[in-house]
């Protein structure tokens, strides 16, 4: 295992996954390009500052002083990126970054890409983006396939999933957006203000799946934090724990049930749908194969212990395997898993804190000579070690990772 696994088995998973992604593409010539959009500057005010400013005028003087204190200036870019032919090949992009005349001239900056959940859009990530931009980061968000500006009708995403089941021509569940993210990284590498060695990705729910699989496909993503996203699809099918996930995407499974002549959705229907709309999801690209493929890059997985969409027991073998790969590669500290007790499919404050901390510590401490060694990542690891040990008591081999 270790570096040998990363260099051979991990690379094989990556290449096979890329082949699947490329198999559904509508070729674009040139391969990708940005479309002119607009730029604007604005003064950032934190949520606390906005709340205080809206209070009655008899509020304490220091509070109003805080609310009206000088704020850093940020720059916003809105444009489209072409990733393939067709309507869904035009990707709306939002960039929020420091305004150069308001920050020290530091040259190329690290990037954090924020990815939204089902039913949301890039604009839902604005607050998180701003919180990083005021600290000197370039932040980026896109609308995933059939979301935000890419959704012409309210049921665009469910309809796309049903079409994918019927025709097999698209992969709107996870994989097609992963293709867009690879092209987004291509674009970021052309920007003079981006440090291409420090690109991180953070996603929530569906966005976390996009981040997870994008990191598998593209080793240029140096740190990844999927939140309430990572699961073992095959384990859920075998152990009859797929119901919550199916209920989050009911329309495509109901159509498949009828097409297959079933009285109710069952494990066979679920497996058939996954194989049709996301080829390989329940076998060669499931968690046990893909989580280790992110090694040796920093990876923090955040789940809710009670999340039935992403059942923690199903991650036992994938986590054990990933921990062994990271440990054998000499970078055990780059892999962490945290399942928060009492949390279902929701984001807690501690999840956001851990995600932000992991991103900062990784991107700010990458060594040029050895880009995957991030000593300060241990700082976050030490903060959650006891928590992880408690939650993973059923996974004893992880406790020494």
C-alpha positions in Angstrom: 0.0 0.0 0.0 1.1 3.6 0.5 2.9 5.4 -2.3 2.8 2.2 -4.4 -1.0 2.1 -4.1 -1.2 5.9 -4.9 1.0 5.6 -7.9 -0.6 2.4 -9.4 -4.0 1.4 -8.0 -5.0 5.0 -7.3 -3.9 6.2 -10.7 -5.8 3.3 -12.3 -9.0 4.4 -10.6 -8.4 8.0 -11.7 -7.8 7.0 -15.3 -10.8 4.8 -15.5 -13.0 7.5 -13.9 -11.7 10.0 -16.5 -12.7 7.6 -19.3 -16.2 7.4 -17.9 -16.4 11.2 -17.7 -15.1 11.7 -21.2 -17.5 9.1 -22.6 -20.5 11.4 -22.3 -18.9 14.6 -23.5 -20.0 16.8 -26.3 -16.8 18.0 -27.8 -15.9 21.7 -27.6 -13.4 23.4 -29.8 -11.4 25.0 -28.3 -11.5 22.7 -25.3 -12.6 25.4 -22.8 -12.8 29.1 -22.6 -14.2 31.8 -20.5 -17.0 34.1 -21.6 -16.7 37.8 -20.8 -18.8 38.8 -17.8 -18.7 41.7 -15.4 -16.5 42.9 -12.5 -17.5 45.1 -9.6 -16.0 46.2 -6.2 -17.8 46.5 -2.9 -17.0 47.0 0.8 -17.4 43.8 2.8 -19.4 44.0 6.0 -19.6 40.9 8.3 -23.1 39.6 9.3 -22.4 40.9 12.8 -21.6 44.4 11.4 -24.8 44.4 9.4 -26.9 43.3 12.4 -25.4 46.0 14.7 -25.8 48.7 12.1 -29.5 47.9 11.9 -30.0 48.3 15.6 -31.6 51.4 17.3 -29.5 54.5 17.5 -29.4 54.2 21.3 -27.2 51.1 21.1 -23.9 51.3 22.8 -21.4 53.5 21.1 -18.7 50.9 20.7 -21.1 48.6 18.9 -21.9 51.3 16.3 -18.2 52.0 16.1 -17.6 48.4 15.2 -20.5 48.4 12.7 -19.1 51.4 10.8 -15.4 50.5 11.1 -13.4 50.4 7.8 -14.1 47.3 5.9 -11.9 45.6 3.3 -12.8 46.0 -0.3 -13.6 42.9 -2.3 -13.9 42.4 -6.0 -16.6 40.3 -7.6 -16.4 38.6 -11.0 -19.4 37.0 -12.8 -18.8 35.2 -16.0 -19.4 31.9 -17.8 -17.0 29.0 -18.6 -17.6 26.8 -21.6 -16.9 23.2 -20.8 -18.6 21.4 -23.6 -21.2 22.0 -26.4 -24.8 22.4 -25.5 -26.8 24.4 -23.0 -25.4 22.7 -19.9 -21.9 23.3 -21.2 -22.1 26.9 -20.2 -21.1 27.1 -16.5 -22.0 30.3 -14.5 -19.0 31.2 -12.3 -18.8 33.6 -9.3 -15.4 34.8 -8.1 -14.9 36.9 -5.0 -11.4 38.0 -4.2 -9.5 40.8 -2.4 -9.5 44.1 -4.3 -5.8 44.5 -5.2 -5.7 48.2 -4.2 -7.0 47.4 -0.7 -4.7 44.5 0.2 -1.0 44.0 0.2 0.4 43.0 -3.1 1.1 39.4 -2.5 1.2 38.1 -6.0 -0.5 34.8 -6.6 -3.1 33.8 -4.1 -4.5 30.4 -2.9 -8.0 29.5 -4.1 -10.9 27.8 -2.4 -13.8 26.5 -4.5 -17.1 26.3 -2.7 -19.8 23.9 -4.0 -23.5 24.1 -3.1 -26.0 21.4 -2.1 -29.1 20.1 -4.0 -31.6 22.8 -4.8 -29.3 25.7 -4.1 -26.9 27.7 -6.3 -23.5 29.4 -6.2 -25.0 32.4 -4.5 -25.8 30.3 -1.5 -22.0 30.1 -0.9 -21.4 33.9 -0.9 -21.1 34.3 2.8 -18.5 31.6 3.1 -16.7 33.0 0.1 -16.5 36.5 1.6 -15.2 35.2 4.9 -12.2 33.6 3.0 -11.8 36.5 0.6 -11.2 39.0 3.4 -8.4 36.8 4.6 -6.7 37.0 1.2 -8.1 34.1 -0.7 -9.5 34.0 -4.2 -12.9 32.2 -3.8 -14.9 30.5 -6.6 -18.3 29.0 -6.9 -20.3 27.6 -9.8 -23.9 26.4 -10.4 -23.9 22.7 -10.7 -25.7 21.0 -13.6 -29.4 21.9 -13.7 -29.1 24.2 -10.7 -29.1 28.0 -10.4 -28.8 29.7 -13.8 -28.5 26.3 -15.4 -32.0 25.4 -14.4 -34.6 26.8 -16.9 -37.5 25.2 -15.0 -38.2 24.4 -11.4 -37.9 20.6 -11.9 -34.8 20.8 -14.2 -32.7 18.6 -12.0 -35.3 15.8 -11.3 -36.2 15.8 -15.0 -32.5 15.5 -16.0 -32.1 12.5 -13.7 -35.1 10.8 -15.3 -33.7 11.5 -18.8 -30.4 10.0 -17.7 -32.2 6.8 -16.7 -34.1 6.7 -19.9 -31.3 7.5 -22.4 -28.0 7.1 -20.6 -26.7 10.1 -22.5 -26.0 12.3 -19.4 -24.7 11.8 -15.9 -26.3 14.8 -14.0 -25.9 13.0 -10.6 -22.3 14.0 -9.6 -20.3 13.1 -12.6 -21.1 15.8 -15.2 -20.4 18.5 -12.7 -17.1 16.9 -11.9 -16.2 17.4 -15.5 -17.1 21.1 -15.2 -14.8 21.3 -12.1 -11.9 19.8 -14.0 -12.3 22.5 -16.7 -12.7 25.1 -14.0 -9.3 24.1 -12.6 -7.9 24.3 -16.2 -9.1 27.9 -16.3 -7.8 28.8 -12.8 -4.3 27.6 -14.0 -4.4 30.3 -16.7 -5.0 33.2 -14.2 -2.1 35.3 -13.2 -3.5 36.0 -9.7 -3.9 32.2 -8.8 -1.3 30.1 -7.1 -1.9 26.8 -9.0 -0.2 24.8 -6.3 -2.8 25.9 -3.7 -6.3 25.0 -4.9 -8.8 23.7 -2.3 -12.3 22.5 -2.6 -15.1 22.5 0.0 -18.6 21.1 -0.7 -21.9 20.5 1.1 -24.0 17.4 0.5 -24.3 17.1 -3.3 -21.5 19.7 -3.5 -19.5 17.5 -1.2 -19.9 14.6 -3.6 -18.7 16.9 -6.4 -15.7 17.9 -4.3 -14.9 14.2 -3.4 -15.0 12.9 -7.0 -13.4 16.0 -8.5 -10.4 15.4 -6.2 -10.3 11.8 -7.4 -10.3 12.9 -11.0 -7.9 15.9 -10.7 -4.7 15.7 -8.6 -4.3 19.5 -9.0 -6.9 19.9 -6.2 -4.6 19.9 -3.2 -7.1 19.8 -0.3 -10.7 18.6 -0.2 -13.4 18.8 2.5 -16.6 17.0 1.7 -19.3 17.8 4.2 -22.3 15.4 4.8 -21.5 13.8 1.4 -19.3 10.7 1.6 -21.0 7.4 1.7 -20.6 3.8 0.4 -23.3 3.3 -2.2 -22.8 -0.5 -2.6 -22.9 -1.1 1.2 -26.3 0.8 1.3 -27.7 -1.4 -1.4 -26.5 -4.7 0.2 -27.6 -3.7 3.7 -30.9 -2.2 2.7 -29.9 1.3 3.9 -30.7 3.2 0.7 -34.1 4.6 1.6 -33.1 8.0 2.8 -30.9 8.6 -0.2 -33.6 7.5 -2.5 -36.1 9.8 -0.8 -33.9 12.7 -1.7 -34.2 11.8 -5.4 -37.6 10.1 -5.5 -38.7 10.8 -9.1 -36.0 8.9 -11.0 -36.4 5.8 -8.7 -40.1 5.8 -9.2 -39.8 5.9 -13.0 -37.2 3.1 -12.8 -39.5 1.1 -10.6 -42.3 1.3 -13.2 -40.0 0.6 -16.1 -38.6 -2.5 -14.3 -42.1 -3.8 -13.5 -41.6 -3.6 -9.7 -44.4 -3.1 -7.1 -42.0 -1.0 -5.0 -38.5 0.4 -5.1 -36.1 -2.2 -3.8 -32.3 -2.8 -3.8 -32.3 -4.0 -7.4 -34.0 -0.9 -8.6 -31.6 1.3 -6.6 -28.5 -0.5 -8.0 -29.8 -0.4 -11.6 -30.4 3.4 -11.3 -27.0 4.1 -10.0 -25.3 2.0 -12.7 -27.3 3.8 -15.4 -27.0 7.4 -14.3 -23.5 7.2 -12.7 -21.7 4.2 -14.1 -19.3 2.6 -11.6 -20.8 4.3 -8.6 -21.6 1.1 -6.8 -18.5 -0.8 -7.7 -15.2 0.5 -9.2 -15.8 4.1 -8.1 -17.4 3.6 -4.8 -16.0 4.9 -1.5 -13.6 2.0 -0.9 -11.9 2.7 -4.2 -12.1 6.5 -4.5 -11.3 7.8 -1.0 -7.8 6.3 -0.9 -7.3 7.7 -4.4 -7.2 11.2 -3.0 -4.0 10.3 -1.1 -1.5 11.7 -0.3 -3.4 15.1 -0.4 -5.1 16.4 2.7 -8.7 15.1 3.0 -11.1 15.9 5.8 -14.5 14.0 5.7 -17.2 15.5 7.9 -20.4 13.5 8.4 -23.4 13.4 10.9 -23.4 10.3 13.0 -27.2 10.0 12.5 -27.2 10.9 8.8 -29.2 8.1 7.1 -28.3 9.5 3.6 -24.6 8.9 4.4 -24.6 6.0 6.9 -21.4 6.0 8.9 -21.4 2.2 9.4 -21.1 1.8 5.7 -17.8 3.7 5.7 -15.9 1.3 8.0 -14.0 -0.5 5.2 -13.4 2.6 3.0 -12.1 4.5 6.0 -9.8 1.7 7.2 -8.4 1.3 3.7 -7.9 5.1 3.2 -6.2 5.4 6.7 -3.8 2.6 5.8 -2.9 4.1 2.4 -2.2 7.5 4.0 -0.2 5.9 6.9 1.8 3.8 4.5 2.5 6.9 2.4 4.0 8.6 5.4 1.2 11.3 5.6 -1.3 9.8 8.1 -1.9 13.3 9.4 -3.4 14.3 6.0 -6.5 12.1 6.4 -9.2 12.7 8.9 -12.8 11.6 9.4 -15.2 13.1 11.9 -18.8 12.0 12.5 -20.6 14.3 14.8 -22.9 12.7 17.3 -26.6 13.6 17.2 -26.3 15.2 13.8 -28.4 14.0 10.9 -28.2 15.3 7.3 -27.4 18.8 8.4 -24.4 21.1 8.9 -23.3 22.1 12.4 -21.2 25.0 13.5 -18.4 22.7 14.4 -18.4 21.2 10.9 -18.0 24.6 9.4 -15.2 25.5 11.8 -13.4 22.3 11.1 -13.8 22.7 7.3 -12.6 26.2 7.4 -9.6 25.4 9.6 -8.6 22.4 7.5 -8.7 24.5 4.3 -6.6 27.3 5.9 -4.0 25.1 7.5 -3.5 23.1 4.4 -3.4 25.8 1.8 -1.3 28.2 3.9 1.3 25.6 4.9 2.0 23.7 1.7 5.7 23.3 1.2 6.9 24.0 -2.3 9.5 21.2 -2.1 7.0 18.7 -0.8 3.5 20.0 -1.6 1.6 17.2 0.2 3.3 17.6 3.6 1.2 19.9 5.7 2.6 19.9 9.3 0.0 22.3 10.7 -2.8 20.1 9.5 -1.8 18.2 12.7 -3.2 21.1 14.7 -6.7 20.4 13.5 -6.2 16.7 13.9 -5.2 17.1 17.5 -8.4 19.1 18.1 -10.6 16.3 16.9 -8.6 13.2 17.8 -10.5 12.4 21.0 -13.8 13.0 19.2 -12.8 10.8 16.3 -11.6 8.1 18.6 -15.0 8.1 20.3 -17.0 8.0 17.1 -14.8 5.4 15.5 -14.5 3.0 18.4 -16.0 0.4 16.1 -13.1 1.0 13.6 -10.1 0.2 15.8 -7.5 0.2 13.0 -8.2 3.9 12.4 -7.3 4.9 16.0 -3.6 4.5 15.3 -3.7 6.3 11.9 
